[in-house]
Amino acid sequence: MSAAEAVTLRPRRPEDVPRLAELLAAQQPTSHYPLRWPLPFPVEDFLVRPGEQAAWVAERDGVLLGHVALTDPGDLADRFAAALPGRRRDDLAAVSVLVVAPASRGLGIGGLLLDTAVAHARAAGWLPVLDVVPTHVGAVSLYRGRGWREVGSFRPPWLAEERPALLLMVLDP
């Protein structure tokens, strides 16, 4: 049995959020995700977002190892829809807050979480989209390796001028 096979994926529960905030803080120094740290708002608001459609955690023996959510693409919905002819903003679901505990990286947990979010989006009839900082090379590599493609870029107001614009990516049906 692989390390990833010993992991349980389940819907995120409200009582998970404080432990996920700790996980996010623990992984940030090595992943640089989120890029702005400390956040200018409560970490819990980063984890649980408006327009969230579903969220999951990876867990082993009661220890949280990772997290992913599907959300409404929010402010980026129109940018994605414009880059995807024939698609409306209601057709899209954004993969967000995909994080894995530092000690659990490289075990396939991020891929399991991503696959879970994508499967849920597809079952609901949504096209999976995401945005990623291009300097997060591991994340970009994971997405490209699983068939995601770039459809544009975007520079949000909070992004420092010296940073490259976010990549907008889609996973085609």
C-alpha positions as CSV (number, residue, x, y, z in Angstrom):
1,M,0.0,0.0,0.0
2,S,1.4,3.4,-1.0
3,A,1.4,6.4,1.4
4,A,-1.3,8.0,-0.6
5,E,-3.5,4.9,-0.4
6,A,-3.4,5.0,3.4
7,V,-4.9,8.5,3.3
8,T,-8.6,9.1,3.8
9,L,-10.3,11.9,1.8
10,R,-13.4,13.3,3.3
11,P,-15.5,16.5,3.2
12,R,-14.0,19.3,5.3
13,R,-15.8,19.9,8.6
14,P,-16.0,23.2,10.5
15,E,-13.9,21.7,13.3
16,D,-11.1,21.1,10.7
17,V,-10.6,24.8,10.0
18,P,-8.3,25.7,13.0
19,R,-6.0,22.7,12.2
20,L,-6.0,23.6,8.6
21,A,-5.0,27.2,9.5
22,E,-2.0,25.6,11.4
23,L,-1.2,23.4,8.4
24,L,-1.3,26.4,6.0
25,A,1.1,28.3,8.3
26,A,3.4,25.4,8.6
27,Q,3.7,24.8,4.8
28,Q,3.9,28.5,3.8
29,P,7.6,29.1,4.5
30,T,8.6,26.3,2.0
31,S,5.8,26.6,-0.6
32,H,5.3,30.4,-0.4
33,Y,1.6,29.8,-0.6
34,P,-0.2,31.9,0.0
35,L,2.1,34.4,-1.6
36,R,1.1,37.2,0.9
37,W,2.0,36.1,4.4
38,P,0.9,37.0,6.9
39,L,-2.4,37.4,5.3
40,P,-4.1,40.8,5.7
41,F,-7.3,39.0,6.9
42,P,-8.0,36.0,9.1
43,V,-6.5,32.7,7.8
44,E,-9.9,31.1,8.2
45,D,-11.3,33.4,5.6
46,F,-8.6,32.2,3.2
47,L,-9.5,28.6,3.8
48,V,-13.3,29.0,3.8
49,R,-14.3,31.3,0.9
50,P,-17.5,32.9,-0.2
51,G,-19.0,30.9,-3.1
52,E,-17.4,27.7,-1.9
53,Q,-19.1,24.7,-3.5
54,A,-17.3,21.9,-1.7
55,A,-14.1,21.2,0.2
56,W,-12.1,18.2,1.2
57,V,-9.3,17.2,3.5
58,A,-6.7,14.4,3.3
59,E,-6.3,12.7,6.7
60,R,-4.3,9.8,8.1
61,D,-4.9,8.5,11.7
62,G,-6.7,11.8,12.6
63,V,-3.9,14.0,11.3
64,L,-4.8,16.5,8.5
65,L,-2.4,16.2,5.6
66,G,-3.9,18.4,3.0
67,H,-6.9,20.4,1.7
68,V,-8.6,21.5,-1.5
69,A,-11.8,23.4,-2.3
70,L,-14.0,24.2,-5.2
71,T,-15.3,27.7,-5.4
72,D,-17.1,30.1,-7.7
73,P,-14.3,31.7,-9.7
74,G,-15.5,35.1,-8.4
75,D,-13.7,38.1,-9.9
76,L,-11.9,35.9,-12.4
77,A,-15.0,34.2,-13.8
78,D,-15.5,36.7,-16.6
79,R,-11.8,36.5,-17.5
80,F,-12.0,32.7,-17.8
81,A,-15.3,32.8,-19.7
82,A,-13.8,35.3,-22.2
83,A,-10.9,33.0,-22.7
84,L,-13.1,30.0,-23.2
85,P,-15.5,30.5,-26.1
86,G,-19.0,29.1,-25.5
87,R,-18.5,29.0,-21.7
88,R,-20.4,31.1,-19.2
89,R,-19.3,31.9,-15.7
90,D,-21.9,29.5,-14.3
91,D,-20.1,26.7,-16.2
92,L,-16.9,27.1,-14.1
93,A,-15.7,25.9,-10.8
94,A,-12.3,27.1,-9.4
95,V,-10.0,24.7,-7.7
96,S,-8.6,26.6,-4.7
97,V,-6.6,26.3,-1.5
98,L,-4.8,23.1,-2.5
99,V,-2.2,22.6,0.2
100,V,-0.3,19.6,1.5
101,A,1.6,19.4,4.8
102,P,5.4,19.7,4.3
103,A,6.1,16.1,5.6
104,S,3.5,14.7,3.2
105,R,4.7,16.2,0.0
106,G,5.7,13.9,-2.8
107,L,3.4,11.1,-1.7
108,G,0.6,11.8,-4.2
109,I,-1.7,13.5,-1.7
110,G,-1.9,16.7,-3.7
111,G,-2.8,14.7,-6.8
112,L,-5.5,12.8,-4.9
113,L,-7.0,16.1,-3.6
114,L,-6.9,17.6,-7.1
115,D,-8.5,14.6,-8.7
116,T,-11.3,14.7,-6.1
117,A,-12.1,18.3,-6.8
118,V,-11.9,17.8,-10.6
119,A,-14.2,14.7,-10.3
120,H,-16.7,16.7,-8.3
121,A,-16.7,19.6,-10.7
122,R,-17.2,17.3,-13.7
123,A,-20.0,15.4,-12.0
124,A,-21.8,18.8,-11.4
125,G,-21.2,19.7,-15.1
126,W,-18.6,22.4,-14.3
127,L,-15.4,23.0,-16.1
128,P,-12.5,23.1,-13.6
129,V,-10.3,26.3,-13.7
130,L,-7.7,27.7,-11.4
131,D,-5.2,30.5,-11.0
132,V,-1.6,29.9,-9.9
133,V,1.5,32.0,-9.3
134,P,4.0,31.0,-12.0
135,T,6.8,31.0,-9.5
136,H,5.1,28.2,-7.6
137,V,6.9,25.7,-9.9
138,G,5.8,22.6,-8.2
139,A,2.1,23.5,-8.4
140,V,2.4,24.6,-12.1
141,S,4.2,21.3,-12.9
142,L,1.5,19.3,-11.1
143,Y,-1.2,21.0,-13.1
144,R,0.5,20.8,-16.5
145,G,1.4,17.2,-15.9
146,R,-2.3,16.4,-15.3
147,G,-3.4,18.2,-18.5
148,W,-4.2,21.7,-17.4
149,R,-3.5,24.4,-19.9
150,E,-3.0,28.1,-19.7
151,V,-5.7,30.3,-21.1
152,G,-4.5,33.7,-19.9
153,S,-3.0,35.7,-17.1
154,F,-4.1,38.2,-14.6
155,R,-2.5,40.8,-12.3
156,P,-4.6,41.3,-9.2
157,P,-4.2,44.5,-7.3
158,W,-2.6,42.8,-4.3
159,L,0.2,41.3,-6.4
160,A,3.6,43.1,-6.0
161,E,4.8,44.7,-9.2
162,E,8.0,42.6,-9.3
163,R,6.0,39.4,-9.3
164,P,4.8,37.8,-12.6
165,A,1.0,37.8,-13.3
166,L,-1.0,34.8,-12.2
167,L,-1.6,32.1,-14.7
168,L,-5.2,31.2,-15.5
169,M,-5.5,27.5,-16.3
170,V,-8.3,25.2,-17.4
171,L,-8.7,21.4,-17.5
172,D,-10.5,20.6,-20.7
173,P,-13.2,17.9,-20.8
